[in-house]
Amino acid sequence: MSASAFLKPHRHLQLRVNNEMTFCFSRAEGELEKKREEVKQVKAKERQLIPRSRFEGVCAELNAALDREKRAQKLLREQNEQLHVSCPWLMHT
C-alpha cells in the first residue's frame, strides 16, 4: 500500500473532524454571545433597582406615616363621639 493511498482516508477523516469541531465551536460562540447579552440585560436591570437599605428606609417612613394616620383617625373618632355625647342634637343633622 502506498503512502498516499494510506493517507487519503485519514485526510478525509481529518477534514470531517475539523468541520465538526468548527461547527461545534461556532455554535459555542453563538451560545456565549447569547449569555453575554443576557448578562448585559441583567446588569442593566440591576442598575435600575434601588438599594435594599433605601427600600427599607422608605418602608419605615411609610409605616410611620400609616401609624400617624391611624392615630389621627382614632383622635377624630374620639372627638366625634365626645361631640355627639355633649351635643346629642347634632346626631340628627
GUKEMI-289842 format. One record per residue (C-alpha): x, y, z; residue in three letters. Coordinates in steps of 0.02 Angstrom, whole numbers, padded with zeros to 5 digits, always signed. Layout:
<atoms>
XYZALA
...
</atoms>
This chain:
<atoms>
+00000+00000+00000MET
+00070+00168-00048SER
+00085+00313+00073ALA
-00038+00420-00024SER
-00167+00281-00026ALA
-00147+00261+00161PHE
-00161+00448+00198LEU
-00310+00481+00086LYS
-00444+00406+00203PRO
-00361+00485+00352HIS
-00362+00654+00266ARG
-00549+00636+00237HIS
-00573+00590+00420LEU
-00466+00737+00475GLN
-00569+00858+00369LEU
-00729+00788+00440ARG
-00666+00807+00618VAL
-00608+00985+00579ASN
-00779+01027+00506ASN
-00869+00957+00657GLU
-00753+01049+00775MET
-00780+01211+00678THR
-00968+01185+00686PHE
-00964+01149+00873CYS
-00850+01298+00904PHE
-00964+01413+00804SER
-01114+01350+00900ARG
-01024+01376+01065ALA
-00977+01553+01012GLU
-01160+01587+00974GLY
-01213+01523+01144GLU
-01076+01626+01227LEU
-01137+01782+01138GLU
-01316+01748+01195LYS
-01256+01728+01375LYS
-01156+01889+01363ARG
-01313+01979+01303GLU
-01414+01905+01447GLU
-01282+01963+01572VAL
-01287+02137+01493LYS
-01477+02142+01510GLN
-01472+02083+01692VAL
-01342+02216+01733LYS
-01449+02350+01650ALA
-01599+02295+01755LYS
-01491+02290+01911GLU
-01440+02472+01884ARG
-01625+02519+01888GLN
-01652+02437+02057LEU
-01642+02537+02217ILE
-01527+02481+02359PRO
-01608+02372+02492ARG
-01565+02497+02629SER
-01656+02635+02536ARG
-01807+02522+02507PHE
-01812+02477+02692GLU
-01798+02661+02737GLY
-01946+02705+02626VAL
-02045+02561+02703CYS
-02006+02626+02877ALA
-02062+02802+02827GLU
-02223+02733+02753LEU
-02258+02630+02910ASN
-02229+02783+03018ALA
-02348+02885+02908ALA
-02478+02747+02920LEU
-02462+02745+03110ASP
-02486+02935+03114ARG
-02638+02917+03003GLU
-02712+02783+03117LYS
-02684+02894+03270ARG
-02766+03040+03181ALA
-02916+02934+03132GLN
-02932+02872+03311LYS
-02924+03051+03378LEU
-03057+03106+03254LEU
-03172+02962+03306ARG
-03147+03005+03490GLU
-03184+03189+03458GLN
-03338+03142+03356ASN
-03401+03031+03498GLU
-03372+03169+03627GLN
-03462+03293+03515LEU
-03613+03179+03499HIS
-03617+03144+03686VAL
-03608+03327+03734SER
-03719+03387+03590CYS
-03843+03245+03552PRO
-03950+03357+03440TRP
-03806+03355+03314LEU
-03836+03170+03282MET
-03996+03211+03187HIS
-03916+03331+03065THR
</atoms>
